[in-house]
Amino acid sequence: MADKILVTRSSMPPLEEYIDEIRDIWDTHRLTNMGPKHKALQKKLQEYLGVEQVDLLTNGHMALELSMQALQLQGEVITTPFTFASTTHAIVRNGLTPVFCDINPDDFTIDVTKIEELITDRTCAIVPVHVYGNICDIAEIDRIAEKYHLKVIYDAAHAFGERYKDRGVGNFGDVSCFSFHATKVFHTIEGGAVCFHDNAFGNSIRDLKNFGIHGPEIVEAVGANAKMNEFCAAMGLCNLRYLEAEIAKRKVVAERYRERLNHIDGIRLNPEQMDVIPNYAYFPVVFDKNVFKADRDEVFDELERHGIGARKYFYPITNDFKCFQGIYDAAETPIALDISRRILTLPLYADLALEDVDRICDIILNYAKRL
Ligand SMILES: *Cc1c(COP(=O)(O)O)cnc(C)c1O
């Protein structure tokens, strides 16, 4: 049997290059606490993302969690359950109440036509997700946020480097949070960032990521420890040099999938959005069992039998998690619930061979044919 294929594979710079990048850490002995690598990466990312301000953190989750704390949110936050655990957990861990809005079935982002009916006098913010790199309806979210005086924090973990209407996606809302986890298009092993406009927010994040310490003798807030260390920043500096090439390779893989699966009845592909320069982070497909004959779980199992690790991403949706049983109800977001049972994310990474893409597509298509 051919080698096992996993849903993703972290990109790595040439080892020698990473060693060169970390060599001077042995001269300076600066391992963490906003050293030169941290500063250099922050500056490079600000340019790459085309944003006003950016700050680096240990991971994308702390970017979300500390953003909510920095904005001093209280009450209810409108969000979607069709996301990674992190989005909902960041809300709950801030003592806030998530109010789940359904998604639209075409691009899986928050259904903006259903936000206003969820707003109460306790609503303080909207936390939408650019899921799979699909950009939310930014204009409508802006309009609602302005009308009801709500903060907007985008979970942009899937949207690194994307541009919408010629602007970096990190520019939208009050804050956008990125993840640089090993599995993401751009990574720092573990890492994350916030992009924002407001100076006061930036000051607050800088304190909060370092225990709330504001000066040698002043601790101003109950912060966490969420500083990106120098080794992670060094990995980011290296990976950034290869990013364009990585995305170009991902594009070739995604286009091959699209070519092979585009016109198959009962398989729906992720939409190609107008005005968006994508990053090809994921390749989700939605199965309609009535038409395709096989359902998502059967296809997942069939791939598994061939040593191919697809991912049920996102399943379960967050309001269906065991830890929220009896608290939230997935039935309130029927479209998200339905999609979560029918969607499968296929393997996609820069070095995935086109022959492997073909093999994966053949397995899926042949399986349905035999039913
Ligand atoms: C990866 C991810 C996060 C969390 O990022 P980490 O860096 O792993 O903490 C948050 N939201 C979404 C949608 C993600 O995919």
The ligand as a Tripos MOL2 file, in Angstrom:
@<TRIPOS>MOLECULE
LIG
   15    15     1     0     0
SMALL
NO_CHARGES

@<TRIPOS>ATOM
      1 C1         -6.4550   27.0650   14.2880 C.3       1 LIG1
      2 C2         -7.6740   27.8240   14.6590 C.ar      1 LIG1
      3 C3         -7.7900   28.5730   15.8450 C.ar      1 LIG1
      4 C4         -6.8100   28.4860   16.9820 C.3       1 LIG1
      5 O1         -5.5240   28.7260   16.6670 O.3       1 LIG1
      6 P1         -4.3150   28.0700   17.5070 P.3       1 LIG1
      7 O2         -3.1350   28.8010   16.9680 O.co2     1 LIG1
      8 O3         -4.3030   26.6230   17.2240 O.co2     1 LIG1
      9 O4         -4.5440   28.3850   18.9450 O.co2     1 LIG1
     10 C5         -8.9120   29.3510   16.0310 C.ar      1 LIG1
     11 N1         -9.9020   29.3780   15.1330 N.ar      1 LIG1
     12 C6         -9.8670   28.6410   14.0040 C.ar      1 LIG1
     13 C7        -11.0030   28.7360   13.0440 C.3       1 LIG1
     14 C8         -8.7640   27.8310   13.7390 C.ar      1 LIG1
     15 O5         -8.7400   27.0800   12.6430 O.3       1 LIG1
@<TRIPOS>BOND
     1     1     2 1
     2     2     3 ar
     3     2    14 ar
     4     3     4 1
     5     3    10 ar
     6     4     5 1
     7     5     6 1
     8     6     7 2
     9     6     8 1
    10     6     9 1
    11    10    11 ar
    12    11    12 ar
    13    12    13 1
    14    12    14 ar
    15    14    15 1
@<TRIPOS>SUBSTRUCTURE
     1 LIG1         1 GROUP 0 **** ****
